[in-house]
Amino acid sequence: MDGLGTWGVAMGAAWLSGLKLYASILTLGLLQRFGLAHLPGDLRILGEGWVIAVAGVLFLVEFVADKIPAVDSAWDAVHTFIRVPAGAVLAAAAFGHFDSRVRLLAFLLGGGIALASHGTKAATRLAVNASPEPFSNIALSAVEDTGSVGLSLLVAFHPVLALVVVVLLVVIGVLMVRKLARGIRGLFRRTPRDWHPRVSTRSK
C-alpha cells in the first residue's frame, strides 16, 4: 500500500474510532483475518483471534447501550477517554514501518480526527435525547452502525476515497457541533416561564 493509501486507512480508522470503535475494529479485523483485506503496518494485529473476540463482545454491549436514551450519552461520556486515544493509536499503528516522525504526526492527527467524530456523535445524541420518544434514538444508532461498517469497508478497499470522505465528514461535523452547541445553550438559557403559555393579566 502506498503512502496516500496508508493515510487513508489511518485517518479512516481514527474517524471510525470516534464513532463506533468496536464495530470498526471488528469489521477491519474480520477482513484482515480472512484475507479479504491487507491492513498496513501494525494494524494487522486487528486480525488476531483475541482482538476479534474482545471487539465482538464489546460491540454487542455497545449495540444495546447505544440505543437506550440517557444510557447512550453516559456511554459516550465514558468513551471520551477511550475512543480518542484509540483513534490516535490506530492511526499511528498504520505507519508501523515508517519513520518515527511520521508516526507521531499520524498519532496527533488521528487523535484530533477521533475527537472530532466523537464530539459530533455525542452532541448529536444530546440533541436527539431531548425528544421524549425513543425511536429517533434507535434509528440514529442503527444509521451509525450501518455507516461504520460501510466506511470500514471503504477504508479497507478504497483508502484514498475514504480519506476524502473523512475530510468532508470532519468539516461537516465541526459545522454541526457549532450549530448544535448554540441550540443547546439556547435551550438551557430559557427560564421556567418560557416553558408555559403566557397568561393574560388584563382585567375584564
Protein Blocks (a to p, Z undefined) as FASTA:
>chain_A
ZZklmmmmmmmmmmmmmmmmmlmmmmmmmmmmnopaccehjllmmmpmklmmmmmmmmmm
mmmmmmgghjlmmmmmmmmmmmmmmmmmmmmmmmmmgcfklmmmmmmmmmmmmmmmmmmm
mmmmmmmmmpmbfklmmmmmmmmmmmmmmmmmmmmmmmmlmmmmmmmmmmmmmmmmmmmm
mmmmmmmmpcfklmpccddfbdZZ
